[in-house]
Amino acid sequence: MSPPGNNTTNHDLMQRDLSVLWHPCTQMKDHETVPVIPIKQGKGVWLEDFDGNRYLDAISSWWVNLFGHANPYINAALVDQLSTLEHVILAGFTHQPAVELSERLVQITPPTLTRCFYADNGSSAVEVALKMSYHYWRNQGCPRKTKFISLANSYHGETLGALAVGNVALYKETYKPLLLETLTAASPDCYYREHGESWADCSQRLFADMRQTLEQHSEEVCAVIVEPLVQCAGNMRMYDPIYLRLLREACDQFNVHLIADEIAVGFGRTGTLFACEQADISPDLLCLSKGLTGGYLPLSVTLATDNIYQAFYDDYQNLTAFLHSHSYTGNPLGCRAALATLDIFRDENVLEKNKQLARTMRESTKHFNEHPHVAEVRQHGMILAIELVQDKQSRKPFPWQERRGRKVYLHALKKGVLLRPLGDVIYFMPPYVITEEQIHHMTNVAWEGIQLATQA
């Protein structure tokens, strides 16, 4: 790549972009009126474009960046790794970063998870977990177990298997003819809880539907897959840890696997290193990605119990080996970035520091609850969401065609903050290096944007 010249501008790069690129999750026609923003460099929580404008990355560049852009420690680790090994096949070969990362992940993840299987993105980690669960039951002589249970409003990725076990209509309906047949249980989402009902009581009440689904279908179900505590792409809807405890007990009772998709909520986002810790449970399969490398490189891992691993461990001629691979499985650069990320967690008391940052976000948005078009402000750790509605009492949403959340997004860009609302849900998921002063700036800009966007 040729380095950008001193005279490169946003307009130059934007025009080149629009002639060749197709952006994700984007109606490209929008860019006829709202320019794509070319980013020249990043530092800490800030992104800078070619015209010198800066943007506070309040969403961690799609939830991946934990310790800031161009983090010196992670940079140094990658430079060192580049000088020794960039990649090697992981079938029949191994390397130090993959071994060390696996050892450390087994140490820090919930108990009973003992084996690491690598892929290169979150959707792929989910595909691995689904196939691993199905294949386990096949190897165990249970061929009827071919289905999966997921939650209403869930999201697990956009490859076909991952999309099949999701339930966000916007993502799923178009491709429905291509997808596996799955079972859907009610979400434990507490947004519509009854008056005076606690999060715990609401989530416990809503578990009844999952239990009934397991009772009726357990003989044909491989696994239940959930996003612990926060359904992120599902408008950041949240629930109580008691649901996970009840689900773990039910999965054991009905002999199905529990898959925890912590791709978005892992690595400290909900206040603990992994969300499952808040329920004191261990899943049978755990999917991790996004923050795994600190937001540097695409890498994912599916952790499995030894019980699952042993179901595939056999003589070759019995043909029980797990059938899955990626060319870049266990890429050394990705593993080294992940090791550097774990070093920062270990050495810098990150989770304790995040408690104060989370308190600051909560205090800075407390007055949002009084806004006539804010139905709810909800939070789990370093994830905070504000849901905009047309009518506060009935929680009637604005017509989606009005794109009120997009108006907040556009105002925030003008004020130097990158927000990317989910419909009319404004949320914060900033890097952990954000300061309290920057949090106040972020929330003040969001408040201004909400005021403008909710005007008649």
N, C-alpha and C positions, 0 to 999 in steps of 0.2 A: 504494500500500500504506500503510495506516495504521501509524504507528510503534507498537511494542509498549509497552504501558503498564507503569508501575512494578510493577504487581501481577501481570503475566504470569508464569506458572510453567510448568515442564516439563509438569505434568499437564494444564494448560489447552490448551497447543498440541498435545500428544500426542493428546488427545481430538478436537480439530478435525482433525488430520491423518488419523486413522484413519477419519473419516467421509467423506473425499473423495479421499485419495491412494492410489495403487497404486505401491509402491516397486520399484525394479529388482533383479533377482537375489535375490528375497526370497520365501519362503513366508509370506504375510501372516498366516497363523494363528499363526506364532511370536510375533507381537506381542501375543497374548493373555496370554503369560507373561513376555515380555521387552519392556519398553517401548521405543518408538522414542525417540531422544534429540534434542530440539530444540536447535539451536545458535544462540546469540544473537550471538556475535562470535568472530573469530579474530585472533590476533596471533602472528607468528612460527610456531613449531612447535605452538602451543597453540590449542585450540578451547574455548570456554566456553559452557555451557548456561545456561538461564534461572534455574536454582537456584544458580548460582555454582560448579558443579563444572567442573574443567578436565581436558582430555584431550590428551595428547601425540600428535600426528598421525604415527604411525610408518609409515603407508602413503601419505603425501602425498595423502590424499583420492582414492584410486584412481589413484595414480601420476602425478598431474598437477602437483602443487605443487612447485616447485623452490626458491623463495627466500622461503618463509614466507607465511602469511596476512597480508593487509593490508600488503603490502610498500610502504614509502613511495615508492620510486622508480617502481614500476609504477603505483601509485595516481596520482601526479602526472602521469605521461604520459597516462593515461586521462582525467583531468580536463581536460587541455589539448586532447586530441583531441575530447572531447565538445563543446567550445566552437566547433569548426570544422566537423566533418563526422562524422555518425554512420553513414551508409551511402549508397552509390550503386551503381546497377547496374554490373557490371563487363563487360557486353557492349557494346562501342562506347564505353565510358568508362573512365577510369582515375583513380587518385589517388596522392598522394605516398607514403603508408604502404605500399601494395601494391608500388609500384615499388622503394622502398628495401629493403623486406623481401626481395623477390625477388633484388635485387642481392647482398645480404649472404648469403642462403642459398646462392646459386651459389658465392660465395667460400669458404664454410666447409664445405660438404658435399664428399664424395669427388669427385675429378676426373671430368670428362666429363658431369656433370649440369649442364645449361645452361638448362632451362626449368621454370617453376613453375606448376602448375595447382592452384588453391585449392578446398577444400570446407569442410565445417563440423564434421567429426568423423573419428575414425580409421577406422571402418567405411567411410565414404564415400571416404576416400583410397584404401583397398584396392579398392573398386568402380571408382574411376577408373583405377587401375593395371591391373586385369583387363581392363576394356573397352579401354583404350589399347593394351595388348599385342595383344589379339585383333584390334582394328581396324587396327593396324599391319600385321599379316600379311595381312589382307584387302586392304588397299591395295597390298600388295606382290605380290598375285596368288597367295597361298598359302591358299586357302579351307579346306584340310584341317586347318589349325592352329586348333583350337577348344578344346583341353583344357589343364588346368593340373595341375602336380605340386606337391603340398605334403607336409609331413612328418607322420608319425604324432605324435599328441599336440600338434599345432599349434593355434593360435587366432589368427584375424585379424579378428574382429568378428562382429556378429550381424544385419546385413542379409543378404539371401539369398545374394548372390554371395560375400560375405566368409565367411559361415557354411559355404558349400559347400567352400571351400578350407581350412577348419579341420578338426580331427580329434579334438577333445575330445568324448568320447561324450555327456557330460552336456549339452552345448550343442547337439549336432548331431542326435542320433538322433530326437528328437521331430519335427523338421521335414524329415526325410530325403526324403519324397515331393515336396517343393517345390524340391529343390536340384539344381544342375548335377551332372553326372557328372564326377568328377575322379579323378586317380591319386594314390596315396599311397605314399611311400617311407619306409623305416625312419628313425626319429629318430636323430640323432647324440648324444642324451642319454647322459651318462656314468654315470648312477646305477647301472646294472646292469653296469658294466665288470667284467672278469674280475680275479681276485686278482692284484695286482701290476701291472696294466695302467695306464698313464698315461692322462690325459684325451686327449692328442694321439693316442696309439695307438688308443684306443677309438673316437674320432671318425673317424679315418682308416679303421679297419676297417669301421665302419658305413656309410661312404660307398659301399661296393661295391653296396649295394642301389639307391641313387640312380643310380649309373652304369648299372646294368643296366636300370633303368626308362627312362632316357634313350636307351640303345641300342635298346630295343624300340619306343619310342613317339615319338621325336623328330619324326617327320614330321607327327604330329597334335598336338603340344604347342606352345602359345604361350609359356609361361613356367613357371619354377619360382619359388614364393614361399616365403620363409623368414623367421623371426624370428632375426636374428643373435645368437648366443651364449646367449640365454636364452629358453626357451619359457615366458613369464610366466604366462598363465592355465593352462598345462599343468603346474601345481604347481612353477613356478619351476625346471624342469629345465634344466641347463646343459651346454654343450659347448665344445670347443676351436676356436680360430680356424682351424686347419688345414682343417676341413671347408669353410669358406667359400672358401678358396683353391682347393681341389679342385673345388668346385661352380662357381666362376667359370670355371675352365679347361674344365670339361665343358660348361657352357652355351655357351661360345664354339665348342667343337668340334662340338656337335650343333645349333648354330644355333637356340637358344631364348633368350628373355629371362630375366634374373635380377631378380626383384622382392625388394627388402629391405624388410620391414615393421619399421621402427624406431620405431613409434608409442610403444611402452613403453620401449624400451631406448635411444632417442636422447637427446641433450642431456645427456651425461655420466653416465648411469646405470651403465654398465659400466666406467667408468674413463677412457674416451676420449670426445671429444665425440660421435662416432658409433661404434657397435660395429664397423662394417665396417672402420674404420681399423686395428683390431687384426689384421686379415688382409691389410691393404694392398690392398683391392679396391674397385672401383667397380661398383655395380649398374647395370642399365639403367633401373630405376625405383626410386625411394626414397619410402616413405610415412612422413610425420611428423605428429604431433598431440600430444596430452597436454601434455608440458612445453613445447611450442612457444610458448605464451602465458604460461608460468610458472604455469599452473593457473588463469588468470583467466577466459578466454572460450573458447567452442568455435571452433576453427579447425584446419584440417588442410591439408596440401600434399602433392602428388605431384610429385616432381622427375623429369624425363626427360632423356635424352640428346638432342643435336641430331639424331642419326640418326633417332630416333623422331619428333621434331618435324617433320623435313623430309618424312616420309612422308605427312603430312596437309596440307602446304603446297602448294596447287595452285589452279588456276582454279576458281571457284565451280561452274561447270556440270559439273565432273567429280565433284562430290559426295563428296569425300574428307575433309571437315572432321570433326573430332571432335565427337560428339554427346553432350554431357553438360553439365549446368548445375545450380547451386544458387542459390536466391534470394539467399542471403547470401554468395555467393562473394567472397572477398577483402574481407570486412567491415573498414572502416577501424579500428574500435575493436580488433578482434582483431589486426590487423596492427600497430597501435601498441603493444599489450601485448607482442607478440612482439619488436618492435624493442627495447623496454625490457629484455626478458629477455636478448636478445643483448648489449645494452650491459653488463649485469651480468657476463656471461661474459667480455666483453672487458676490463672495468675492474678486476675483483676477483680475478683469479687463481684462479678457482673450481676448476678441475680439479686444480690442485696442492694446494689446501686439502683437497679431497675425498680425496686419497690418505691423509692423516692420519686423517680421519674413518673411512675404510674400514678402516684398520689398527686403529683403536679398536674398531670393530664385530667384527673378526676376533679380537682379543685378548679382548674381553669375552665371547665365545661359545666360546672354545677348550675350556672344561670341559664344554660341552654334548656334545662327542663321547664323553665317558665315561658319559653317561646310558644306562641299560639299554634305554630305548625310543626313543633317537635313532639312526636309521640313518645319517644323514649331515648334516653342516653344510657347505654349499657357498656360494660367493661369486664374483660378478663385480663388482668395484668397489663401488658403493653399493647393490647388491642382495645380501642375504644370506638364505638359507633354511635351515630346520631341519625335517627330515622325521621325523615320529613313526611308529613301527611297533610292532606287538604283539611281534614276535620280531626281535631285532637281527641274529642270525646269518643267518637265512634271508630277512630283510627282509619277512617276512609282515606285511601291514598290519593295523591294527585293523579290525574290521567297520565299514563306513562308517555304518551305522545308529547307532553309539554316539556319533558326532559329538564325538570327543575334541578336535578343534581348536576347536570352538565353546566348549568348557569353558575353553580358554585365553583365548578372546576375552572371555567373560563375566568371568573373573577380572581380566583386564587393565583392563576398564572400571571395575571397582571400585577399581583402583589408579591410575586416571587415565592410562591409555595406550590409544590406539585401535590395536588389531591387528585384522586381518580375515583369518584363515587361509584358505588354499585347501584345503578338506578337512582333512587332518591335517598340512599343511605350514604351519608358522609362518614368516613372513618379515618382513624389515625393508626398507622402501624410503622412508626419511625425507627431508624437505626438506633441502637442502644447508646451511641455516642452523642445523641442530642442533648443539649443543655436545657435547664429550666427556662432560661430566657428565650430560647428558640421555641420551646413548647408554647409559651405565652404568645409569641408571634404567630405560630401556626394556628392556634385556636382563635386568636383575634381575627385573623384573615378568614377563617371558616365562618365565624359569627357574621362578619360583614357579608360574606357570600350568601349565607342563609337568609339574611335580612333582604337582600336584593332578589334572591331567587323565589322567595315566597310571597312577594308582592303580587297583588291581583293582576 
